[in-house]
C-alpha cells in the first residue's frame, strides 16, 4: 500500500476533515440492508405520511441554471446512479423524530422520483445530455445565502475511504484492534426530550444506578477483559487510527478478502489530535506531523505507541459489511452508499440530507475550479455553518492524498423540485 502523505493541516483539523456519521433512521433501527441493490419504488403521494416541518437556518434565493458557474461543463458521470440511490432514501418512510438529522421533504420529491422511474434512464444508459435535460426540466436551483442575505461562502474540506491491512486474528504484525460496538454502550437521544437539541446524542454506560460517560480509548486498552470484540487486527497502529478518524474504511485481510469496516458508533468522547500531542511533547514539530512522520515516530518508539494513541480519548466502533460494488463507498448519515466526488457532508441546520447540491470550489491546494453536482448524504462533527462542506473524494491512496490537502473556499446551490417552493425539511 502506497503511503499517503497527509498535510499537517489535516492532522490539526482532523475533526473538520472527516465525517463521523450521525445515525440515519436505518442505522438507528439496526437496518443494514444495502439500499443500492434495491429497486426504486415510489409510493403514491396520497399514501405518503407527512411530519411537521423542520426549520432551516439557511436562506435561499431562486436563480437560473445559467447562473451556476461551470454547470454545462460538469460531465455528470455517476450522477444518475447517485440520483436514483438518493430517491430511494427520499422515498423511505420517515419517523419525524427530532433525534434524527433534518431530511429533505419526501412529499416534495415524490413527483421528481416518479418521473425518474418513468424516464426509462438507467445508470448504464443515461448520457450526460439526457441527465442534464432531466435535471433542468424537474429541478430549480436555489442559492444558499448567509444571515445577511448574501451568497454564503465557507470552507470546503474533504475525506475519503482508506485501506488497511488486517487479519481476523491477533498474530505476528497484526496487533492493533478495530472493535465492534460494545453491548453496554448506551445512546441517549436528547432531542426526544429537548427539541432544541434535535440530532444531539449522549453516549454512556450504566454503573450501578447511574449513567456515566463511556470508557476512553485508554480505559478500553487497559481492560482486556472488558474490551469489545475485535472485528480485525491491523498491522499498523497509525493506519488503524486514521481509519477511525475517517469513520469507515476497507480492510484487505491476510487471506486476500476485502471487507468494509462501516461506522457503527463511538464512545462519545471528544477528539484530540495526536499530531498536536506529539508537538506538545516536543517529539515532532507540528509542521512535520504528517502521517509518514507519525508512523516513523511510532516505529522508533514502539513502547510509547499506546501512550500516543491514548492522547485521543475518542474511539470509533465498526460493523463489517461486504464490498459489493467497488464504486460505492460506505453509507453516510443518510443511509445511502457514498459515491466518490458525488457526495458531501453538510450542516443539516442549513441543508437537509437528501438534497442534491451544486458545489463551486477549487481543487486541493489550487485555484483550479472544481464544480460538480453532489448529494448531501453525510454529516460531520465539525461541519457547521452555511455552505460548510466536507467533500467525499472516494476510496484509496489517491483520494486520501487529495483529501489531505483540501481546504478551499466554496459556494452552494440547492437543487429543489420545481413547483415545490424553497427547500424545506422534515
Helices and strands as residue ranges (DSSP letters): H 8-12, H 25-29, G 35-37, G 45-47, E 59-62, G 65-67, G 71-73, H 79-90, H 106-119, H 128-138, E 139-145, E 154-167, E 176-179, E 186-189, G 190-192, G 195-197, E 201-207, E 210-212, H 217-221, G 224-226, E 230-234, H 237-246, E 249-253, E 258-266, H 274-280, G 286-288, H 291-300, G 302-304, H 305-310, E 316-322, E 328-331, E 337-339, E 343-345, E 356-362, E 369-378, E 389-395, H 397-403, E 408-417
